[in-house]
């Protein structure tokens, strides 16, 4: 399964549409918060599953703050990341991921892209698509029973 992963759009849904057009076809889109309204619009327009979580800037959203999404036999923790204080380090997120037995933890909040694999746990932050971001990026994730492969892309 091919999945577009974005975060921190902060109202810049146009960049999300650009990211989608550059990597389509995709089977699903994951939005990791700070733009739940953007996720709702993407869901309406794209006609593919849009899985999202709420971020710290989504106080009125009914979306969960975190969720575990299962795909192709893999378990992914989806969270914005602020509840694990990811700007101060990733240890709390790693601990949560290990507690619930996921293969990967996807998060946003820092506006910095990251791809790290350690002890069988993949950590992915797609970066930000916000207008105020100096470096806008997204990720494409390929999930299969054999594994999870990720790649970041920039929007300049």
N, C-alpha and C positions, 0 to 999 in steps of 0.2 A: 504494500500500500504506500502510495506517495502522498505526503502530507506537507502543506505549507504551514509554517509556524511563525507567528508574529506576536509582538507585544508592544505595549506603550505607544499606541497610535495617537492618543490624546486628541482625537478629533480629525486627524489627518487621514481620513479614509481613502483619499485619492492615492496616497502612497501604497496602501494595502491593495487597491485595485491594480496598480502598476506591478507590484510584486506578484500578484496572482497571474496577470497576463504574461509575465516573463517566465513563469514556471509551469503554466498549465500544459496539459491537463493534470489536475491533482484530484485525489479521491476525497480529501477532507482538508479543512483549515482549522488550526488551533490558534485561538487568541488568548494570550496569557494576562490580560487585564490592563487597566487604565485605558479604557476605550470600549466598554460594554455596548454603548450605543453604536459604535462602529461595527462591532461583532454582529449586532442585530441587523444592521443594514447589509452587511456582507451575506448573512444568512438569507435574507430576503432576495437579494439580487443574483447571487452566484448559483443557487440551485444545487449546492453540495452541502454535506454536513459541516456545520461550524460548531466546534466545541469550545466553550470559553469559561473562564473563571473571572471573578471580579478582583480588581486591584484596589489599592488604597484611595484612588481617585474615582472610584465607582460606588459611592456610598448609597445610592438609591437603587442599585441593580439587585435583581433577584437571583443573580448567578451565584453559585457557591464560591467560597474563597479558595477552595482546593477540591480536586477530585482525582480519582484514579480512573484512567481510561485504559481499557484492554483492547488490544488490536493484534491480530496475527499471533496470538499466544504470548505476547509481551505486555507487561504492565507498566504504565507510565503515570507518574505523579505530575499533575498539572497544578501550578500555583503561581501567583504573582511574585511571591518571594518576600514581601515585606513582613509577613507574619513570622518568617524565619530570619529576619534581619540580615538578608543577603548582602547588603551594602557593607556590613562589618565582617563578612566571612561566610563561608559555605558550610561550616561544621553542623549547624542546627538543621540545615536542609539535608545534608548527608545522613544525619542521625534519623530524621523522620523517614527518609527513603528506605533506610535499612530496617527500621521498625516495621514498616508495612510491606516490605519485600517487593519493591519495584525494580524493574530493569533500568529505568531512566527517570530523572527528575527534570522537568522543563519549567523554567521560571523566567521572569522579567525583572522589572523594578529598577535595576541598576543602569539601564540604557547602554550597557556595554555587552557586546557579543562575547560568548564564551562557549567553548566545547572542550570537555574534559572527561576522561575515562579513567577510573581508578577502582580496582578491586571488583570489577564486574558491574559497576554503577556508572552510567553515562549521565553527565550533567550538561544541560544545554540552555543557554540564554540566546535568543535570536537577535538581541539588541533592540533598538527603537526605530519606529517609523515616524516619530513626532516631528513637526515642523521645526521645533526649537533644538532638535538634535543636530550636533555637528557631524555625526556619522550615522547615517540611517542604514539599517540592515535587517535581513530576515533570514530564515533558515528553511531548508527543504530536508525532510526526514523520510527515508525509505525504511519501512518496517516489514520484516518478513519473519517466518519462524526461525530462520537462521541468524537473525540479528537486526540491529538498528544502525543505520548509517546516516550521517548528517553532513550538511555542507552549508556554510554561510554565503550570502550574496549581499553586495552593497547596492544601494540606490544613491546615485550621485546627483 
